[in-house]
């Protein structure tokens, strides 16, 4: 059977915050321009099978570090020169090793990286592949007892400007979200943060069963973004977000009203299905309504951007297996100011496919494009 599993990405909330309604102070029009660039790989075959899902952008926006799991190495790409620079190998085993898993990893400043794919082996390395120090995230979690009963912790962010402070999500064995955890590895302490305001996301969870056995899930996503001056938590279901304030472990809730799309999905129904086809059909219906993506930061223009989209999709059956086939997608872009006030929204007619991996460099949105197995980017410039 084709397993169709959507893990709930846990959300975060801390303390109490007053919701703020986002409104247009003055309606603005957006216009767009596209161009395409191709990276010169030299003699290297760059790893593109994950569509840059294992890549991190340097703080200055010049270098992209793409993890190649086949070689257990980082591919360093110069985005100013549009060329491959070097491959940085890492060891898997031994005292200098990263452990069996590399991702997620987080760039720290200009010359080091936190490798945290296996929390038992979490460590900081320089960008020559040498281990500098171990990070005791897993030890702190184990000592607290929070992992008892099969619970799992997934690290999502290094808190910017902090010393050894990390944010992550606690889930149970079924990937059902439980709470946000802040780990202070320097002082071996953690803070558990109850997530109450997003309880309504439970209406967007469907379980797939085979008899009495649970074999898959469809759930909501909660997304974390650390660019700009804010730590932003959003979700794919509602047109709203939280601004997380690490100093006080509190949140400000902001809600928005779109003039172009629904502001939320219809709750999923039924809550339990017994076939891939049924799960796919619920998923297709949800994408036809609206899908909100993560926010990302433009440090040149001091704006946040967010893609969202509506998709016309068919469910295709072949030899007893079900898959999805996208007929068309309408892509939207919403612009927020540095204080996360909504400035403008627009359809982006120049984009025909849902953006997969993207970031802002030099004031333009760079969107990954596989160009006949070569690394390319579509660059979307915005006139606001």
C-alpha positions as CSV (number, residue, x, y, z in Angstrom):
1,X,0.0,0.0,0.0
2,X,1.2,3.5,-0.8
3,X,1.6,5.1,2.6
4,X,0.4,8.6,2.7
5,X,1.7,10.2,5.9
6,X,1.5,13.9,6.7
7,X,3.2,14.6,10.0
8,X,1.7,17.4,12.1
9,X,4.3,20.0,12.6
10,X,3.8,21.3,16.1
11,X,2.9,24.9,16.7
12,X,4.1,27.2,19.4
13,X,2.5,29.6,21.9
14,X,3.7,30.9,25.2
15,X,2.0,33.0,27.8
16,X,-0.9,35.1,26.7
17,X,-1.1,37.6,23.9
18,X,-3.8,39.9,22.6
19,X,-4.9,39.2,19.1
20,X,-4.3,42.1,16.7
21,X,-6.3,42.4,13.5
22,X,-4.2,43.1,10.5
23,X,-5.7,45.7,8.1
24,X,-4.5,47.5,5.0
25,X,-3.6,51.0,6.0
26,X,-3.5,52.0,2.3
27,X,-4.1,49.6,-0.5
28,X,-1.0,49.0,-2.6
29,X,-0.6,47.4,-6.0
30,X,2.1,44.8,-6.7
31,X,3.9,44.2,-10.0
32,X,6.4,41.5,-10.8
33,X,9.3,40.8,-13.1
34,X,11.0,37.4,-13.6
35,X,14.4,36.3,-14.8
36,X,16.2,33.0,-14.6
37,X,19.8,32.2,-13.6
38,X,21.8,29.0,-13.7
39,X,24.6,27.9,-11.4
40,X,27.9,26.7,-12.9
41,X,28.6,23.3,-11.2
42,X,32.1,23.0,-12.6
43,X,32.9,19.3,-12.6
44,X,30.6,18.6,-9.7
45,X,27.1,16.9,-9.9
46,X,25.1,18.9,-7.3
47,X,22.6,17.1,-5.2
48,X,19.1,18.2,-6.3
49,X,16.9,15.3,-5.4
50,X,15.7,17.0,-2.3
51,X,14.9,20.2,-4.3
52,X,17.3,22.1,-1.9
53,X,15.2,21.0,1.0
54,X,18.5,20.3,2.8
55,X,20.0,23.7,2.2
56,X,20.7,26.8,4.3
57,X,21.5,30.3,3.2
58,X,24.4,32.2,4.9
59,X,23.5,35.3,6.9
60,X,24.9,37.7,4.3
61,X,23.0,35.9,1.5
62,X,26.1,35.1,-0.6
63,X,26.5,31.4,0.0
64,X,24.1,28.5,-0.1
65,X,25.2,25.4,1.8
66,X,23.4,22.3,0.3
67,X,23.7,19.0,2.2
68,X,24.5,16.0,0.0
69,X,23.4,12.9,1.9
70,X,25.1,10.6,-0.6
71,X,28.5,12.1,0.2
72,X,27.7,13.3,3.7
73,X,29.0,16.7,2.7
74,X,28.0,20.3,2.3
75,X,28.1,21.8,-1.2
76,X,29.1,25.4,-1.0
77,X,27.6,27.6,-3.7
78,X,28.4,31.2,-4.4
79,X,25.2,33.0,-5.3
80,X,27.0,36.2,-6.2
81,X,29.2,34.4,-8.8
82,X,26.6,31.7,-9.5
83,X,29.1,28.9,-9.3
84,X,29.9,25.9,-7.1
85,X,32.8,26.6,-4.8
86,X,33.7,23.5,-2.9
87,X,32.5,20.4,-1.1
88,X,32.9,20.2,2.6
89,X,33.1,16.6,3.8
90,X,32.0,15.4,7.3
91,X,32.6,12.2,9.1
92,X,29.7,10.1,10.2
93,X,31.3,8.0,12.9
94,X,33.9,8.4,15.6
95,X,34.8,11.2,18.0
96,X,34.8,13.7,15.1
97,X,31.6,12.4,13.5
98,X,28.1,13.9,13.2
99,X,26.3,10.7,13.8
100,X,24.1,9.0,11.2
101,X,21.9,12.0,10.5
102,X,22.9,15.5,9.5
103,X,19.7,17.4,9.0
104,X,18.4,19.7,10.3
105,X,21.5,21.8,10.5
106,X,21.8,25.5,11.4
107,X,24.5,28.0,10.3
108,X,26.0,29.9,13.2
109,X,27.6,33.1,12.2
110,X,30.1,32.9,9.3
111,X,32.2,30.0,10.2
112,X,30.3,27.3,12.1
113,X,27.3,25.0,11.9
114,X,25.1,23.2,14.4
115,X,24.5,19.6,13.2
116,X,21.4,18.3,15.0
117,X,19.9,15.6,12.9
118,X,20.6,13.2,15.7
119,X,20.2,15.0,19.0
120,X,22.4,12.4,20.8
121,X,25.2,13.6,18.5
122,X,24.3,17.3,18.3
123,X,27.5,19.3,17.9
124,X,29.0,22.4,16.5
125,X,31.4,22.1,13.6
126,X,33.5,24.6,11.7
127,X,33.1,24.9,8.0
128,X,36.0,22.6,7.4
129,X,34.2,19.7,8.9
130,X,36.0,19.7,12.3
131,X,34.1,19.2,15.5
132,X,34.4,22.2,17.9
133,X,32.1,21.2,20.7
134,X,29.2,19.0,21.7
135,X,25.7,20.4,22.4
136,X,23.8,18.7,25.3
137,X,20.3,19.2,24.0
138,X,19.4,15.5,24.3
139,X,20.9,15.1,27.8
140,X,18.7,18.0,29.1
141,X,15.6,16.5,27.5
142,X,16.3,13.0,29.0
143,X,17.0,14.4,32.5
144,X,13.7,16.2,32.4
145,X,11.7,13.0,31.7
146,X,9.9,14.8,28.9
147,X,10.7,12.1,26.4
148,X,9.1,9.4,28.5
149,X,6.4,7.3,26.8
150,X,7.8,7.6,23.3
151,X,7.5,11.4,23.0
152,X,9.9,13.0,20.5
153,X,11.5,16.4,20.3
154,X,12.3,18.0,17.0
155,X,14.6,21.1,17.0
156,X,13.4,23.9,14.8
157,X,15.5,26.9,15.5
158,X,18.5,28.3,17.3
159,X,17.2,31.4,19.0
160,X,18.9,34.4,17.3
161,X,21.3,36.3,19.4
162,X,21.1,33.8,22.3
163,X,23.8,31.6,23.9
164,X,23.0,27.9,23.4
165,X,19.2,28.4,23.4
166,X,17.1,26.2,21.1
167,X,13.4,26.0,20.1
168,X,11.7,22.8,19.2
169,X,8.4,20.9,19.2
170,X,7.4,17.9,21.3
171,X,5.2,15.3,19.7
172,X,3.8,12.0,20.8
173,X,4.4,8.7,19.0
174,X,1.8,9.5,16.3
175,X,3.4,12.9,15.5
176,X,0.5,14.6,17.2
177,X,1.6,18.0,18.5
178,X,1.9,18.5,22.2
179,X,3.9,21.7,23.0
180,X,6.8,24.0,22.4
181,X,10.0,23.4,24.3
182,X,12.8,25.9,24.8
183,X,16.1,24.3,25.7
184,X,18.9,26.2,27.5
185,X,21.8,23.8,27.0
186,X,24.2,26.1,28.8
187,X,22.3,25.8,32.1
188,X,20.7,22.4,31.4
189,X,17.2,23.7,31.8
190,X,14.1,23.6,29.6
191,X,10.9,25.6,29.5
192,X,7.6,23.9,28.5
193,X,5.2,26.2,26.7
194,X,1.5,25.2,26.5
195,X,0.0,25.8,23.1
196,X,-3.6,26.7,23.6
197,X,-4.6,29.2,20.9
198,X,-4.0,26.7,18.1
199,X,-6.1,23.9,19.6
200,X,-8.5,24.4,16.7
201,X,-5.9,22.8,14.4
202,X,-7.0,19.5,15.8
203,X,-10.1,19.8,13.6
204,X,-7.6,19.4,10.7
205,X,-6.4,15.9,11.6
206,X,-7.5,12.7,9.9
207,X,-6.3,9.3,10.8
208,X,-5.9,6.5,8.2
209,X,-6.5,3.0,9.6
210,X,-6.2,-0.6,8.4
211,X,-8.5,-2.5,10.8
212,X,-7.3,-1.5,14.2
213,X,-3.9,-0.4,13.0
214,X,-3.1,3.3,12.4
215,X,-1.1,3.6,9.2
216,X,-1.1,7.3,8.3
217,X,-2.1,10.8,9.2
218,X,-3.2,14.0,7.5
219,X,-2.7,17.1,9.7
220,X,-1.9,20.7,9.8
221,X,1.5,22.3,9.6
222,X,2.9,24.9,12.0
223,X,5.8,26.9,10.5
224,X,8.7,28.7,12.2
225,X,10.6,31.7,10.8
226,X,13.5,33.6,12.5
227,X,14.5,36.3,10.0
228,X,14.2,40.0,10.7
229,X,13.6,41.1,14.3
230,X,10.8,38.6,15.0
231,X,10.4,34.9,15.6
232,X,7.2,34.2,13.6
233,X,5.0,31.1,14.0
234,X,2.3,30.6,11.3
235,X,0.3,27.7,10.0
236,X,-1.0,26.4,6.7
237,X,-4.7,26.5,7.7
238,X,-5.5,30.0,9.1
239,X,-4.6,33.5,8.0
240,X,-2.9,34.3,11.3
241,X,0.4,34.1,13.0
242,X,2.2,34.5,16.4
243,X,5.1,36.7,17.1
244,X,7.2,34.9,19.8
245,X,9.0,37.0,22.4
246,X,11.8,34.8,23.8
247,X,12.8,37.2,26.6
248,X,9.3,36.9,28.2
249,X,8.2,33.5,26.7
250,X,5.1,35.2,25.4
251,X,3.3,35.6,22.1
252,X,1.4,38.3,20.2
253,X,-1.3,36.9,18.0
254,X,-2.0,38.6,14.7
255,X,-4.9,37.8,12.4
256,X,-5.4,39.0,8.9
257,X,-8.3,39.4,6.3
258,X,-7.5,38.4,2.7
259,X,-9.4,40.0,-0.1
260,X,-8.3,37.4,-2.6
261,X,-8.6,34.0,-0.8
262,X,-10.4,32.3,2.0
263,X,-9.0,33.0,5.4
264,X,-9.1,29.4,6.6
265,X,-9.7,25.9,5.4
266,X,-12.9,24.0,6.1
267,X,-12.3,21.4,8.9
268,X,-11.4,18.0,7.5
269,X,-14.1,15.4,7.5
270,X,-14.4,12.5,8.1
271,X,-11.8,12.2,10.9
272,X,-11.0,8.6,10.2
273,X,-10.6,6.8,6.8
274,X,-9.5,3.4,5.7
275,X,-8.0,4.0,2.2
276,X,-5.3,6.0,0.5
277,X,-8.0,7.3,-1.9
278,X,-10.1,8.8,0.8
279,X,-7.1,10.5,2.5
280,X,-5.9,11.9,-0.9
281,X,-9.4,13.3,-1.6
282,X,-9.5,15.1,1.7
283,X,-6.1,16.5,1.0
284,X,-7.0,17.6,-2.5
285,X,-10.1,19.4,-1.2
286,X,-8.0,21.3,1.4
287,X,-5.6,22.5,-1.3
288,X,-8.4,23.7,-3.5
289,X,-9.5,26.1,-0.7
290,X,-6.2,27.7,0.3
291,X,-2.7,26.7,1.6
292,X,-0.6,29.2,3.5
293,X,3.1,28.9,3.4
294,X,5.8,30.1,5.8
295,X,6.9,33.8,6.1
296,X,10.3,34.8,4.9
297,X,12.3,38.0,5.4
298,X,13.7,40.6,2.9
299,X,16.4,42.5,4.8
300,X,16.9,44.9,2.0
301,X,13.3,46.2,1.7
302,X,12.5,45.4,5.4
303,X,9.5,43.3,4.3
304,X,8.2,39.8,5.1
305,X,6.6,37.8,2.3
306,X,4.3,34.8,2.3
307,X,3.2,32.6,-0.6
308,X,-0.1,30.9,-0.5
309,X,-1.9,29.0,-3.2
310,X,-5.0,27.2,-4.4
311,X,-4.7,24.0,-6.4
312,X,-6.9,22.1,-8.8
313,X,-5.8,18.5,-8.3
314,X,-7.0,15.1,-9.6
315,X,-6.6,11.8,-7.7
316,X,-5.1,9.2,-10.0
317,X,-5.4,5.4,-9.4
318,X,-2.9,3.0,-11.0
319,X,-2.6,-0.7,-10.1
320,X,-4.3,-0.1,-6.8
321,X,-2.1,2.8,-5.8
322,X,-3.3,6.4,-5.6
323,X,-1.4,9.6,-6.4
324,X,-2.1,13.2,-7.0
325,X,-1.9,15.0,-10.3
326,X,-2.0,18.8,-10.3
327,X,-3.9,20.4,-13.1
328,X,-3.2,24.0,-12.2
329,X,-2.3,26.3,-9.3
330,X,-2.9,29.9,-8.5
331,X,-0.1,31.5,-6.6
332,X,-0.6,34.5,-4.3
333,X,2.0,36.7,-2.5
334,X,1.3,38.7,0.6
335,X,3.6,41.4,1.8
336,X,4.0,42.5,5.5
337,X,6.1,45.3,6.9
338,X,8.8,44.8,9.5
339,X,6.2,44.9,12.3
340,X,4.1,42.3,10.5
341,X,1.4,44.6,9.4
342,X,-0.2,43.5,6.2
343,X,0.7,45.8,3.3
344,X,-0.5,44.2,0.1
345,X,-1.5,40.9,-1.6
346,X,-1.7,39.8,-5.2
347,X,-1.9,36.9,-7.5
348,X,1.5,36.2,-9.1
349,X,0.5,35.3,-12.7
350,X,4.1,34.9,-13.6
351,X,4.4,31.8,-11.4
352,X,2.7,28.6,-12.7
353,X,4.1,26.1,-10.3
354,X,4.0,26.0,-6.5
355,X,7.4,27.3,-5.2
356,X,9.3,24.6,-3.3
357,X,12.5,26.1,-1.9
358,X,12.9,29.9,-1.9
359,X,14.6,32.7,-0.1
360,X,15.3,36.4,-0.5
361,X,18.6,37.7,-1.9
362,X,19.4,41.3,-2.9
363,X,15.7,42.3,-2.6
364,X,14.4,39.6,-5.0
365,X,12.8,36.2,-4.2
366,X,15.0,33.3,-5.5
367,X,12.9,30.2,-6.2
368,X,14.6,26.9,-6.8
369,X,14.3,25.4,-10.3
370,X,15.6,22.1,-11.5
371,X,16.7,22.9,-15.1
372,X,17.4,19.5,-16.7
373,X,19.3,18.3,-13.6
374,X,21.2,21.6,-13.2
375,X,20.7,24.0,-10.4
376,X,18.8,27.1,-11.4
377,X,16.7,29.8,-9.8
378,X,13.7,31.9,-11.0
379,X,14.2,35.4,-9.5
380,X,11.0,37.2,-8.7
381,X,11.4,41.0,-8.4
382,X,8.6,42.9,-6.7
383,X,7.6,46.5,-7.2
384,X,5.4,47.7,-4.3
